[in-house]
Amino acid sequence: MMVTDATLPDNPITFVNPAFVELSGYTFEELLGQNPHFMNGSETDPEAIAAYETAMQEGRDATLEILQYRKDGSPFRAMLFATPLDDGQGRVTNHFLSYLDITRRHEAEQALRTLATDMERRVEERTRTLEAANAALHQADAEREMLLIEVNHRAKNSLSVGAALLQLQGRRQTDQAVRALFEESAERLNAMARVHDMLSRSEHAQRVDVATYVAELCEALKSLAGGDGRISLRARTEEDILIDADAAFPIGIVLTELITNAVKYAFPDNRSGMILVQAKRSGPGRVEIVVRDNGVGMANFREGSLGYGLIRSLVKQIGGELDIQGDAGVTVTISFSDASRFPPPGGREATEG
């Protein structure tokens, strides 16, 4: 994704994320200051460009398919989701653009057209009705999967915009407590956005790989621990654990709450320590996620601490069980039903900060 400054001449790019750098082939420095149309080329549809410009001028969202060119000249097809952002008084100050690489989908459609031609020949030789029905079912299933991927990307985009707006609004608050509430709400939206992002990139349109999810979540939250190395955030997870998206959303928010609170309260007075997030199977059809810190612990556990009300509600929502121990550090264990049963064993450890 990228952000442009609509208040400056030629609407220059002011921010891109690492995924866009990888997609375009340009460096971060080469991208900054460019006009958002700089990747257009000889076969880019002028109507797509016009549709984007018109939507931005009218202050509305735009979703369109467009052909773009990387730095090395190779083309790629993208689904572009563009959103104008205003200053709250109707003046558009930025454009938020998110690209979904659909080159594989386009190639798959071409392959399907080739397959259709071959099927017509086979239908003439064998049973026309049966072959046509099989092709239709195959195409319908492929379109359904692609639709789910695009819907998840669109949802991620919307949640990311909402989180960004909350962060912008929070920075305007002078009251630190109010600002913290904005930041916490934005991080909860980001936790949900990460699930949609994983679903949009996953081979399973409605299943989330726990190992990847926990590792990416810890990577996203390690900035909370600061850059001085005082607090270490680690993830240790078994491989090949898949859970339904309906369970991944609340789990992401719960982990965000637990890690955030551990950073805030487990290591006062510049103490150093470690926060460890583990995910494993506790038995057939059961997943166990543990968040453990070696901080000061909690002598008296209260309903309000650790965002307990929210955590308890979310764990209950997925039919899980919650256990909290606060004597030597704090250990929170969440156990719930696994969507997949008896996958092959495996493990990995990732260390951040």
VEXKEVO-253855 format. One line per 2 residues: number of its first residue (from 1); for each residue x, y negated, z of C-alpha. Coordinates in pm, 1 decimal. Example, Ala and Ser with C-alpha at 12.3 -4.5 7.8 and 13.67 -1.06 7.14 Angstrom:
1) 1230.0/450.0/780.0 | 1367.0/106.0/714.0
! end
This chain:
1) 0.0/0.0/0.0 | 101.1/-361.5/-45.7
3) -7.5/-705.2/78.2 | 14.2/-1022.7/-131.8
5) -6.0/-1390.5/-37.3 | -300.1/-1537.3/-231.6
7) -215.7/-1888.1/-110.6 | 111.0/-1901.1/-305.2
9) 156.7/-1939.1/-682.6 | 151.4/-1608.9/-874.9
11) 14.3/-1426.0/-565.0 | 354.4/-1274.7/-463.1
13) 396.8/-946.8/-275.4 | 487.2/-1007.3/90.9
15) 474.2/-650.5/228.2 | 493.6/-291.9/102.5
17) 505.1/30.4/302.0 | 765.6/307.7/246.5
19) 513.9/519.8/52.9 | 479.6/245.4/-209.5
21) 858.6/211.0/-235.1 | 878.6/585.7/-303.2
23) 590.6/577.9/-552.3 | 721.4/282.1/-754.7
25) 1093.7/363.6/-750.4 | 1181.4/3.5/-661.1
27) 1360.7/-99.8/-345.3 | 1189.3/-300.3/-74.5
29) 1389.1/-609.2/-169.5 | 1301.8/-573.2/-539.8
31) 930.5/-554.2/-462.5 | 904.5/-861.1/-240.0
33) 802.0/-1171.3/-435.8 | 676.2/-976.2/-737.3
35) 336.5/-1044.8/-891.8 | 102.0/-749.7/-818.2
37) 74.4/-686.3/-1197.4 | 448.5/-631.6/-1245.3
39) 404.5/-253.4/-1292.4 | 162.1/-299.3/-1584.1
41) 283.2/-176.4/-1922.4 | 194.2/-128.6/-2284.2
43) -83.1/123.5/-2216.6 | -228.6/-37.1/-1903.6
45) -597.5/-103.4/-1964.7 | -660.7/-482.0/-1983.8
47) -1015.3/-423.1/-1860.3 | -880.1/-271.3/-1536.8
49) -661.5/-577.7/-1481.8 | -955.3/-808.0/-1551.7
51) -1180.2/-611.5/-1314.1 | -925.1/-651.0/-1034.3
53) -880.7/-1024.9/-1094.2 | -1255.3/-1085.5/-1111.9
55) -1319.4/-897.0/-785.8 | -1048.0/-1089.3/-602.7
57) -1178.7/-1423.1/-732.8 | -1530.7/-1331.5/-619.5
59) -1404.2/-1215.4/-277.7 | -1521.3/-854.9/-305.5
61) -1357.4/-512.9/-291.6 | -1251.2/-336.8/-610.4
63) -1195.8/32.1/-684.1 | -1054.1/117.8/-1024.0
65) -828.3/360.1/-1209.3 | -517.2/209.9/-1365.7
67) -202.8/321.8/-1551.8 | 120.6/186.3/-1398.5
69) 493.0/226.0/-1469.4 | 772.0/306.8/-1225.8
71) 1112.2/139.9/-1227.2 | 1253.6/416.2/-1448.0
73) 975.1/357.5/-1701.8 | 780.2/674.8/-1625.6
75) 403.1/624.5/-1616.3 | 168.2/731.3/-1339.4
77) -205.2/702.1/-1291.6 | -338.1/555.9/-969.8
79) -669.9/490.9/-804.0 | -641.3/131.0/-682.5
81) -840.0/12.4/-380.5 | -813.0/-368.5/-349.7
83) -953.7/-583.1/-68.9 | -937.8/-962.6/-32.6
85) -867.7/-1079.1/323.3 | -985.5/-1420.8/437.8
87) -899.0/-1644.5/730.6 | -1244.0/-1616.4/884.8
89) -1363.5/-1935.2/718.2 | -1417.8/-1799.2/367.0
91) -1069.9/-1881.8/230.3 | -892.5/-1579.1/84.0
93) -535.1/-1571.0/213.3 | -415.8/-1221.0/120.6
95) -489.7/-925.7/-105.4 | -461.5/-574.4/41.9
97) -393.6/-309.5/-225.3 | -376.6/64.4/-165.8
99) -268.7/310.7/-436.9 | -361.9/677.3/-455.8
101) -146.2/867.0/-706.4 | -394.7/1067.8/-917.4
103) -149.2/1176.1/-1186.0 | -198.6/1539.6/-1090.1
105) -574.9/1499.9/-1115.3 | -540.9/1343.0/-1460.6
107) -313.9/1623.5/-1574.4 | -556.7/1875.0/-1426.8
109) -840.2/1717.9/-1625.3 | -634.6/1749.6/-1943.5
111) -559.8/2110.5/-1853.9 | -929.9/2168.6/-1795.2
113) -1009.1/2025.7/-2139.1 | -753.7/2261.8/-2293.0
115) -900.7/2546.1/-2095.0 | -1249.5/2454.7/-2215.4
117) -1134.6/2484.7/-2577.6 | -989.1/2826.2/-2509.4
119) -1303.1/2928.2/-2325.7 | -1514.6/2838.8/-2627.9
121) -1310.2/3083.7/-2835.6 | -1341.5/3355.2/-2574.4
123) -1714.3/3288.0/-2536.5 | -1760.9/3355.6/-2907.5
125) -1581.6/3686.1/-2864.6 | -1746.4/3794.3/-2546.0
127) -2038.1/3676.0/-2333.0 | -2104.2/3303.6/-2390.9
129) -2335.1/3247.0/-2096.7 | -2116.4/3417.1/-1834.3
131) -1794.8/3239.8/-1936.2 | -1964.1/2899.4/-1946.3
133) -2111.3/2955.7/-1600.6 | -1770.9/3050.6/-1455.7
135) -1605.9/2743.0/-1607.2 | -1881.6/2519.4/-1470.6
137) -1841.8/2664.3/-1120.8 | -1464.4/2622.3/-1134.6
139) -1491.5/2262.8/-1249.0 | -1754.2/2182.5/-985.9
141) -1530.7/2321.3/-710.9 | -1227.7/2125.9/-838.7
143) -1431.2/1805.3/-854.8 | -1563.8/1863.0/-504.9
145) -1211.8/1902.8/-366.6 | -1090.5/1593.5/-549.9
147) -1390.7/1395.6/-429.1 | -1317.8/1492.0/-68.3
149) -953.9/1384.5/-112.1 | -1054.2/1048.3/-256.2
151) -1319.3/995.2/11.8 | -1059.8/1063.3/282.5
153) -819.2/817.9/119.2 | -1093.6/554.8/101.4
155) -1181.7/611.8/466.5 | -814.7/584.3/565.3
157) -789.1/261.0/370.4 | -1094.1/113.0/542.6
159) -971.9/215.0/889.1 | -626.2/71.0/817.9
161) -780.8/-260.6/712.2 | -992.3/-263.3/1028.8
163) -686.3/-192.6/1245.2 | -488.0/-465.5/1069.1
165) -766.5/-717.8/1125.9 | -784.3/-625.3/1494.3
167) -408.7/-671.3/1526.5 | -425.1/-1009.7/1354.6
169) -707.3/-1120.0/1583.7 | -521.6/-989.5/1887.8
171) -214.9/-1198.2/1810.6 | -431.6/-1509.7/1832.7
173) -535.3/-1432.2/2190.1 | -352.5/-1613.4/2467.3
175) -483.8/-1382.4/2738.6 | -244.9/-1083.7/2754.2
177) -517.0/-850.8/2884.7 | -746.7/-937.0/2593.4
179) -458.4/-898.9/2349.1 | -384.7/-553.9/2491.3
181) -746.5/-449.7/2435.7 | -723.6/-553.0/2070.0
183) -398.1/-360.5/2028.1 | -541.0/-47.1/2193.5
185) -849.3/-57.6/1970.6 | -631.0/-102.1/1662.0
187) -416.9/197.7/1759.3 | -729.1/412.4/1802.0
189) -836.9/320.6/1449.7 | -485.7/400.0/1327.6
191) -508.0/742.4/1492.4 | -824.3/817.3/1292.6
193) -667.8/673.4/976.9 | -374.3/913.7/1011.0
195) -613.2/1211.5/1001.2 | -779.7/1081.8/683.4
197) -435.2/1019.6/533.4 | -328.0/1377.6/604.4
199) -654.4/1513.6/463.1 | -604.0/1310.7/143.7
201) -259.3/1472.6/101.8 | -348.3/1821.4/221.8
203) -425.9/2130.3/17.3 | -712.1/2185.2/262.6
205) -960.6/1901.7/218.8 | -1109.3/1938.0/568.4
207) -829.0/2106.3/765.4 | -534.6/1945.3/942.4
209) -196.5/2106.9/1008.7 | -129.6/2048.4/1379.0
211) 251.7/2060.7/1352.5 | 261.5/1789.5/1086.1
213) -8.0/1585.5/1258.4 | 160.6/1580.8/1600.4
215) 502.9/1506.1/1447.7 | 365.0/1215.0/1241.3
217) 168.1/1082.0/1537.0 | 477.8/1081.8/1759.7
219) 676.6/913.3/1482.9 | 411.2/642.6/1454.0
221) 400.2/585.9/1830.4 | 772.3/596.0/1906.0
223) 790.5/217.8/1865.0 | 591.0/192.0/2188.8
225) 889.1/334.9/2375.5 | 1110.7/49.6/2258.3
227) 1438.7/71.7/2077.4 | 1674.1/94.7/2377.1
229) 1654.5/473.7/2411.6 | 1527.0/446.6/2768.3
231) 1220.2/659.4/2691.7 | 1248.4/959.1/2459.2
233) 938.9/1087.9/2275.1 | 956.2/1444.6/2145.2
235) 722.9/1683.9/1966.7 | 752.1/2063.7/1980.6
237) 488.0/2253.6/1785.4 | 415.5/2594.8/1640.4
239) 373.5/2615.6/1264.9 | 62.7/2718.6/1071.2
241) -201.5/2600.0/1316.3 | -493.0/2452.6/1121.4
243) -780.5/2272.5/1292.8 | -1098.2/2118.9/1153.5
245) -1097.4/1745.8/1082.2 | -1383.9/1709.3/1333.2
247) -1145.4/1825.7/1605.6 | -840.8/1635.4/1473.4
249) -1005.4/1293.1/1507.8 | -1068.9/1310.8/1886.3
251) -737.9/1492.5/1944.4 | -553.1/1206.3/1772.1
253) -720.4/945.9/1992.7 | -656.8/1153.3/2307.9
255) -285.9/1192.1/2225.8 | -260.1/820.3/2148.7
257) -416.8/737.9/2487.3 | -193.6/980.4/2678.5
259) 132.6/874.4/2512.6 | 49.4/504.4/2542.8
261) -32.5/535.8/2912.1 | 280.4/742.4/2979.9
263) 495.0/471.1/2821.0 | 318.4/200.8/3023.2
265) 301.8/360.3/3366.8 | 528.2/666.4/3399.1
267) 860.6/480.1/3398.4 | 833.3/155.4/3599.6
269) 1130.7/-60.2/3700.3 | 1323.6/29.1/3381.7
271) 1336.2/397.9/3466.5 | 1442.9/631.2/3187.2
273) 1276.9/957.3/3099.2 | 1111.6/1177.4/2838.7
275) 760.2/1235.2/2704.1 | 711.4/1578.1/2545.7
277) 413.5/1675.5/2328.0 | 369.0/2050.2/2271.2
279) 118.5/2238.6/2058.0 | 87.6/2616.9/2054.2
281) -158.3/2902.9/2054.3 | -259.6/3006.5/2403.4
283) -439.5/3314.6/2273.8 | -640.6/3445.8/1977.4
285) -850.8/3161.9/1842.8 | -728.6/2910.3/2105.0
287) -498.3/2608.0/2071.7 | -322.9/2440.3/2363.1
289) -178.9/2087.4/2347.9 | 31.3/1963.0/2639.6
291) 154.0/1607.2/2702.1 | 417.6/1604.9/2975.5
293) 637.9/1328.6/3119.1 | 902.4/1335.1/3390.6
295) 805.1/996.6/3531.9 | 684.6/887.6/3873.9
297) 367.2/1096.8/3864.5 | 33.2/1008.0/4023.1
299) -25.7/1052.0/4394.0 | -398.9/988.0/4363.7
301) -564.8/1055.7/4032.1 | -845.7/812.5/3958.2
303) -1128.9/830.3/3707.5 | -1009.5/516.2/3532.7
305) -641.2/604.7/3497.3 | -501.8/749.4/3173.8
307) -819.3/632.6/3003.9 | -973.8/932.4/3180.7
309) -1334.1/862.1/3087.4 | -1253.6/840.1/2715.9
311) -1021.6/1141.8/2724.2 | -1268.2/1359.1/2915.2
313) -1549.7/1262.9/2676.5 | -1345.4/1341.5/2364.5
315) -1220.6/1675.0/2496.3 | -1578.1/1767.5/2586.6
317) -1686.3/1667.2/2235.8 | -1470.9/1943.6/2081.6
319) -1574.2/2197.3/2345.2 | -1231.3/2191.5/2506.8
321) -1093.7/2214.3/2857.4 | -884.3/1949.3/3033.4
323) -632.4/1997.4/3314.2 | -424.0/1716.6/3470.0
325) -138.0/1763.3/3713.9 | 29.2/1453.1/3861.0
327) 274.2/1563.2/4130.4 | 610.3/1580.2/3949.4
329) 553.1/1356.3/3652.5 | 220.0/1396.5/3475.6
331) 119.3/1703.8/3274.5 | -205.0/1697.2/3075.1
333) -317.1/2024.0/2913.6 | -593.7/2038.7/2652.9
335) -723.7/2375.6/2536.4 | -981.7/2426.5/2261.7
337) -1098.2/2670.9/1993.3 | -882.6/2708.4/1682.1
339) -1044.6/2696.0/1337.0 | -800.7/2955.9/1199.5
341) -730.0/3290.4/1364.6 | -415.1/3500.1/1385.5
343) -184.6/3304.7/1149.0 | 184.1/3408.2/1138.3
345) 397.2/3285.8/1430.5 | 655.9/3010.2/1392.5
347) 792.0/2699.4/1558.6 | 982.6/2379.3/1517.3
349) 1103.4/2088.2/1724.3 | 1122.7/1724.9/1616.3
351) 1287.6/1457.9/1830.3 | 1217.5/1087.5/1812.5
353) 1381.8/793.2/1981.7
! end
